[in-house]
């Protein structure tokens, strides 16, 4: 500042000295004025250079000035460097924020005040069918044409989400999306989208499960209540009382079977996977299946002229069937469910054939073939659902709970095995469980037990 003041005085003094030599006193005044104007012109020229540098966003080399304008340039350069650093930091934070949104498992879309798409992560593009090149700056309402979303957006009540069908939905596999808008900034909105298909399916399954359990238990309870009321209000002879008590016992057993099967499913879903170190011989599992199948056949066909024809492999040689690693109880339950289902659904006089055979790659297959009514193809994919029945009235007549194949599916999955169902309406069905080689110990001569 002192240097600037010095030059401010120097120019008029020099001008006055030159004017005095030229024209005495009047020349001195004119020279002082001329010197002052020259200083202002010089200072304005220096200011113009600084201004030109600043207008160029200070990108080039600054003018080499000293004094006040040099200080201005130095301070401007420091402020510009600080601004650039802050901009870089803000851009880095923005990129980190966008990267976090990109990694979000939910679909994220940023909308401007007009509802046009400013940015979208990859998940949202996949869920909502958005093209990153074509659909940017397009109104979101043009892409989500669901009437429910249009009403939701127009209503401006964004305190809750809505569920709409995704663009990838098909009649056979509907895709449900949860969509919610969150206002922020000056009229902007954040759109979050999640695939809730599995959640919706689980909720539907839960509702169906509760309804089915209630129905399965309510029916025998109603029968029991009716019998109890009859016994309490009517004078019955010994024979009628005995018949009513037998029927009550049957309904009680039916409820007990349903509860036991539900407990079995709960235990299978909540317990660790079966160990590969616990080995059990296969022959006792098959022997128990045979004993249960023949006992059930007698019970179901005692009023018929012909019983079932039940064929099992020759079980006399225990060691010939090898061993299986896993839970013997679970495998017994799965095998028994397949065999008992075949007996229940095969009419009297029909044939049930049980096989255990070794495959060339070291796996083994347990199969149950029957000559029952068979199953239509549209029912086969749903057979392992809880309480799903092809014929509900026939299932109740035979004592089925609708949980047997669900138990089989869980046991098969827990042992790394595979369940296959082959059926032809009017001919019969074959249910097969293929066990992996890592869970099997083959006998010395496996070929001797490959036949039924």
JOGIHU-V174920 format. One line per field, one symbol per residue. ss: DSSP state (h for helix, s for strand, l for the rest). phi: phi as a letter, one per 40 degrees, with the letter a starting at -180 (. if undefined). Layout:
ss=???
phi=???
This chain:
ss=lhhhhhhhhhhhhhhhhhhhhhhhhhhhhhhhhhhhhhhhhhhhhhhhhhhhhhhlllllllllllhhhhhhhhhhhhhhhhhhhhhhhhhhhhhhhhhhhhllllsssssllllssssslhhhhhhhllllllllllshhhhlllhhhhhhhhhllllllssssllllllllllssssssssslllsssssssslhhhhhhhhhhhhhhhhhhhhhhhhhhhhhhhhhhhhhllllhhhhhhhhhhhhhhhhhhhhhhhhhhhhhhhhhllllllllssshhhhhhhhhhhhhhhhhhhhlllllllsssllllllhhhhlsssllhhhhhhhhhhhhhhhhhhlllllsssssssslllllsssssssllllllhhhhlllllllllllhhhhhhhlllllhhhhhhhhhhhlllssssssslllsssssssslhhhssllllhhhhlll
phi=.cccccccccccccccccccccafcdccccccccccccccccccccccccccccccgfccccccbbgccccccccccccccccccccccccccccccccccccccccbbbbcdcgcccaacccccccbgcccccbcgcccccccccdccccccccgbbcacbbbcccccbccbcbbbcbacbcagcgcbbbbbbcbdccccccccccccccccccccccccccdccccccccbbcbcccccccccccccccccccccccccccccccccbbccdccbcbbccdcccccdcccccccccccbccbcbcccbbbcccccccccgbbcicccccccccccccccccccccdgcbbbbbbbccccgcbbbbbbbbccgbcdccdcbccccgcbcbcccccccgcbgbdcccddcccccbgcbbbbbabdgbibbbbbbccccbbbcccbcccbccc
